[in-house]
Amino acid sequence: MTIEKTDTLVVGAGQAGVAMSEHLGKLGIPHIVVERDRIAERWRTGRWDSLRANGPAWHDRFPNLEFEIAPDDFATKDQCADYFEAYVKKFDMPVRTGVEVNKVERKAGQEGFIVETSAGTIEAKHIVAATGAFQTPVIPPIAPVDDSPLQIHSAAYRNPDQLPEGAVMVIGAGSSGAQIADELRRSGREVYLSVGAHDRPPRAYRDRDYCWWLGVLGLWDVPALEPDKEHLTISVSGAYGGKTVDFRALAHDGITLVGMTKAFKNGSVTFEDDLVGNVEYGDKNYLGVLDQADAYILKHGLDLPEDPEARVQLSDPECLSNPVLELDLKEAGVSSIIWATGYSQDFSWIKEDVLGENNKPKHSRGVSSEPGIYFLGLPWQSRRGSSFIWGVWHDAKYIADQIEIQRNYQAYRAPE
């Protein structure tokens, strides 16, 4: 049996794997990138039809290639996938599609790893797990077990037409849940949106996009979540030209907001009595960003236009004044439930001691606790921006540098 050998094997050809290959190539490090599907497959088939990138094209990209759209536009999911395919061609990256990695384990008593794939066996000295932050859709155990209503994860949602007639409950009000609920309401559906604690930034303020404000305020480089914010989601959108997610506005447009979903029983669903507090928490975050922006403008003497409308708060809708705590699904006509409840990661194919609490990788800025194994594309891998297109590019550079450092140590030979 012929075993192929390479210095570094990169698993995954999404934005993380593509960024990794660029930096390895620049350093002259021999490598292979394997992808079980197509390049950037999740952008094509793991998103809903109308999805737009959450950041403008001038910002959400790699440094060495621009999108072929206006800088302030928000790229569609297919434009994002096409972008990464173009990037692979631009740098002539050694990407192999249709190859799934089944197992990685260290060679007994020797340097490197044996990798079993659907296309054969590969030996590599270094492994980069670049499978991204959005791997396995998570539906919590409180989900009802009967067949009615229809239940899908947001990863399986495409458009309103795929759902049976009737009202829809969207559980989770991060970027995905809020956008999907808005689209469903615009299509004429009755919509219930379960809202938990969240950050709700402005899409833009005083003639600058939120991504710009995060940059100049140094917030992209915040190294870790603040205490007690581990479970917070962020509600931001590039849809419809880019608009601030305003839950009061969504409610005034006809969406019924409810608190965190507590339980399903006997055809009814109950909610936590936390809706008001969750919305107020989001408002506090929103106003805090405006205050930081105003202070920055004043300190640096910037000539940016005033934006008094940004601080105008709509009146409380009925669902906020008198929150719904229990809902009979049949009586409300709910025929579909969409779980916008996030993803988990699966690294079970790595047969080494790389996972810690809750099966999360043990690492420092992507450098695993197991020598020779690296992770890329993890949320908050090194900073707030790690999961974003531009952020993963910078994390990939760091990982490539660490691999080069190890290669130099391994190449050392003592003088005779």
Stockholm file with secondary structure:
# STOCKHOLM 1.0

chainA/1-416         MTIEKTDTLVVGAGQAGVAMSEHLGKLGIPHIVVERDRIAERWRTGRWDSLRANGPAWHDRFPNLEFEIAPDDFATKDQCADYFEAYVKKFDMPVRTGVEVNKVERKAGQEGFIVETSAGTIEAKHIVAATGAFQTPVIPPIAPVDDSPLQIHSAAYRNPDQLPEGAVMVIGAGSSGAQIADELRRSGREVYLSVGAHDRPPRAYRDRDYCWWLGVLGLWDVPALEPDKEHLTISVSGAYGGKTVDFRALAHDGITLVGMTKAFKNGSVTFEDDLVGNVEYGDKNYLGVLDQADAYILKHGLDLPEDPEARVQLSDPECLSNPVLELDLKEAGVSSIIWATGYSQDFSWIKEDVLGENNKPKHSRGVSSEPGIYFLGLPWQSRRGSSFIWGVWHDAKYIADQIEIQRNYQAYRAPE
#=GR chainA/1-416 SS CCCEEEEEEEECCSHHHHHHHHHHHHTTCCEEEEESSSTTHHHHHSSCTTCBCSSCTTTSSCTTCCCSSCTTSCCBHHHHHHHHHHHHHHTTCCEEESCCEEEEEECTTSSSEEEEETTEEEEEEEEEECCCSCCEECCCTTSCCSSCSEEEEGGGCCCGGGSCSSEEEEECCSHHHHHHHHHHHHTTCCEEEECCSEECCCSEETTEEHHHHHHHTTCTTCCSCCTTCTTCEECCCCGGGCCCCCHHHHHHTTCEEECCEEEEETTEEEECSCHHHHHHHHHHHHHHHHHHHHHHHHHHTCCCCCCGGGGCCCCCCHHHHSCCCEEEHHHHTEEEEEECCCEECCCTTBCSSCBCGGGCBCEETTEESSTTEEECSCTTSSSGGGGSHHHHHHHHHHHHHHHHHHHHHHTCCCCC
#=GC SS_cons         CCCEEEEEEEECCSHHHHHHHHHHHHTTCCEEEEESSSTTHHHHHSSCTTCBCSSCTTTSSCTTCCCSSCTTSCCBHHHHHHHHHHHHHHTTCCEEESCCEEEEEECTTSSSEEEEETTEEEEEEEEEECCCSCCEECCCTTSCCSSCSEEEEGGGCCCGGGSCSSEEEEECCSHHHHHHHHHHHHTTCCEEEECCSEECCCSEETTEEHHHHHHHTTCTTCCSCCTTCTTCEECCCCGGGCCCCCHHHHHHTTCEEECCEEEEETTEEEECSCHHHHHHHHHHHHHHHHHHHHHHHHHHTCCCCCCGGGGCCCCCCHHHHSCCCEEEHHHHTEEEEEECCCEECCCTTBCSSCBCGGGCBCEETTEESSTTEEECSCTTSSSGGGGSHHHHHHHHHHHHHHHHHHHHHHTCCCCC
//
